[in-house]
Amino acid sequence: MISKQPHVVIVTARCRVTRQLFGLRFEEVQAGRWVADWAFVLNETVSRREGYDRTTITGQFGLDAAYPGCPYCGATSLVKCGCGKVSCWDQQDRTVTCPWCGDRGEIRGTIESLDAGGDR
């Protein structure tokens, strides 16, 4: 019997507090339904080499109950800026500043796509 490998990708994010880079592991649990179940410190050189922004995934996005939160500040949610980049979010502040581009905006809508790369 052949076991099916899970469809897993890595999304690059930044901590909104420290501006440090981290990776998010998303698994496609159903067609078009992605769940983040892990977050880890990520080196920028490794991120570029691995191409963690070369693919775009679309669908519905959620967080697994076991998702540990941002490895730097512990925030347990995510936000995507108009610049297309992802950062952690504490679910308290309704207006946030993007740690990637510096734009400031109000939280609204849902995430429908993310830039990602394969997880080997």
C-alpha positions in Angstrom: 0.0 0.0 0.0 1.3 3.4 -1.0 0.9 6.2 1.6 0.0 9.6 0.3 2.5 12.4 1.3 0.8 15.5 2.8 0.9 18.6 0.7 3.0 20.9 2.9 4.5 24.4 2.2 6.4 27.0 4.1 5.3 30.6 4.3 7.8 33.3 5.3 6.6 35.8 8.0 8.0 38.5 10.2 7.4 39.1 13.9 5.5 42.4 14.3 7.4 43.1 17.5 11.0 42.1 16.7 10.8 42.2 12.9 12.7 38.9 12.9 12.0 36.3 10.2 10.1 33.1 10.9 8.6 30.2 8.9 5.1 28.9 9.0 4.3 25.3 8.0 1.0 25.0 6.3 -0.6 21.7 5.4 -3.4 21.3 2.9 -5.9 19.2 5.0 -8.6 19.3 2.3 -8.5 20.6 -1.3 -8.0 24.4 -0.9 -8.1 24.3 2.9 -4.7 25.1 4.5 -3.8 24.9 8.2 -0.7 26.3 9.9 0.5 23.9 12.6 4.1 25.0 13.3 6.2 28.2 13.4 9.9 28.3 13.6 12.9 30.7 13.5 14.1 31.1 10.0 17.4 32.5 8.6 17.0 34.9 5.6 19.7 33.1 3.6 18.0 29.8 4.0 14.6 31.3 3.1 16.0 32.7 -0.1 17.9 29.5 -1.0 14.8 27.3 -0.3 12.5 29.6 -2.4 9.9 30.0 0.3 8.2 32.7 -1.8 8.2 31.1 -5.3 4.7 29.6 -5.2 1.3 31.1 -4.4 -1.2 29.0 -2.5 -4.9 29.9 -2.5 -8.0 28.8 -0.5 -9.1 29.0 3.1 -6.5 29.5 5.8 -6.6 28.5 9.4 -4.5 27.7 12.5 -4.3 24.3 14.0 -5.2 24.0 17.7 -1.6 23.0 18.3 -0.2 26.0 16.5 2.5 27.4 18.9 2.4 31.0 17.8 5.2 33.4 16.8 8.5 32.0 17.9 9.6 35.5 19.1 6.5 37.2 20.7 4.1 34.3 21.1 1.2 36.0 19.1 -1.2 33.3 18.0 -2.7 34.8 14.8 -1.5 36.1 11.4 -2.2 39.1 9.2 -1.3 39.8 5.6 -0.4 43.3 4.5 -1.4 44.9 1.2 2.3 44.4 0.3 1.6 40.7 0.2 3.7 39.7 3.2 2.6 38.0 6.4 3.3 38.8 10.0 2.1 37.7 13.4 -0.8 39.4 15.1 -2.0 39.5 18.7 -5.7 39.7 17.8 -6.0 42.8 20.0 -4.8 45.8 18.0 -7.2 46.5 15.1 -4.6 48.8 13.5 -1.2 47.4 12.8 2.1 48.4 11.2 3.6 45.9 8.7 7.1 44.8 9.8 8.0 44.3 6.1 7.0 47.6 4.4 6.1 49.9 7.3 2.6 50.6 6.0 -0.1 51.0 8.7 -3.6 49.8 8.3 -6.8 48.4 9.9 -7.3 44.7 10.1 -10.2 43.6 7.8 -11.1 40.8 5.4 -9.7 37.3 5.2 -6.5 35.9 3.7 -7.2 34.2 0.4 -3.6 33.6 -0.9 -0.1 33.3 0.4 3.4 33.1 -1.2 5.0 29.9 -0.2 7.6 27.3 -1.1 7.9 23.5 -0.9 8.9 21.7 2.3 11.3 18.9 1.7 
